[in-house]
Amino acid sequence: MRIGTDAVAAKGWLGAHKWLLARRLSQLGILLLFLLGPWAGIWIVKGNLSSSLTLGVLPLTDPFVLLQSLFAGQRPYRTALIGAAIVIGFYFLVGGRVFCAWVCPVNLVTDAAAWLRARLGLKGGARLSRATRYWMLALTLVLAAATGTLAWELINPVSMLHRGLIFGVGAAWLIVLAVFLLDAFVASRAWCGHLCPMGAFYGLLGKWSPLRVVAVRRAACNDCMDCFAVCPEPQVIRPALKGAGGAGPAILAGQCTNCGRCIDVCAKDVFAFGSRMAEAEQPVSGAPREAPPVE
């Protein structure tokens, strides 16, 4: 049976895909705002996801880029500091890795790779530690300090994808293609789930965010395992869903992207967006099945 079939039967196709559709609208809409200027001369937003100015008033700065510049010994402008403070405040409130699921254009590439991988029935692959992304994060800062430049931004797939869309065919697309092939044929969710230093940074930023996915009706879980199958970070689900170690129903791990796919595919409406202080409607009951191994 296809993943989410029960959810479609219970909620209809739109109800079983509403958060996925909302994410796609968000990702494509934000990308379009950046491209309207270079493509059509409509400058609603100037810049890119690293640093931008909206309507000539609102500065936004990627705090990860700002951190690299500080390690590189560069003195940031006042507007860069203000822009980073705005971004940090926003992602602290809604969850740092919301960037990964709702903003980052590379997520479109990795989701496409995951779709192809599923259609081809590919299983297993290279074993990568999810802690590798934190080593990658440290490496980007070491490179910035050693070179005095934003060395990572020269190959950052997010920057490369943006650059490729503006300037057309070029070396930038080779990096984007490499990410796609890595996720499709080498290891499941290899880039976003195991290697991306930006994801690691935003995960740390959002660890204490109040907005969470909550297994508020976890007693209704029928162990269909669809939520584990669609989640890009399936290791974060079990504590909240099964109350392991007395855990509450809120998914508190910083790695959660708040993508909402577990909400979409659950026919029992176990999950919902809520507060980190939320409580389950009912106590956990029944003997839980083992979660599938996390790649």
Number of C-alpha atoms within 10 A of each C-alpha: 5 6 15 24 16 18 21 18 12 16 17 12 14 12 16 24 20 16 20 18 12 13 20 18 14 17 21 15 13 17 18 13 16 22 22 15 16 14 12 8 9 13 18 14 21 20 17 19 19 16 18 19 18 15 11 11 8 13 22 24 24 21 23 21 19 21 17 24 20 18 21 20 14 16 10 12 9 9 15 18 17 15 21 23 16 18 17 20 14 15 20 22 15 18 26 30 28 23 21 23 26 23 21 22 23 23 19 19 19 23 18 15 21 23 13 16 19 13 9 11 8 15 12 11 14 12 13 17 12 20 12 16 23 19 14 17 20 15 14 22 24 16 17 23 19 13 13 16 19 21 19 18 16 11 13 16 24 20 19 21 20 20 17 17 16 14 10 12 11 12 12 22 18 15 18 22 14 13 21 24 17 18 25 25 19 18 21 27 22 28 23 24 22 23 21 21 24 25 28 26 20 24 24 18 21 27 18 18 20 18 21 27 26 27 32 24 20 23 18 18 21 14 14 14 18 20 22 21 18 17 18 24 20 20 17 17 24 18 19 24 26 23 20 13 8 9 14 22 32 28 25 26 20 23 26 27 26 25 21 24 24 28 26 26 29 25 24 17 19 23 27 17 16 17 17 18 13 17 16 19 14 11 16 18 12 11 8 15 11 9 14 11 8 14 20
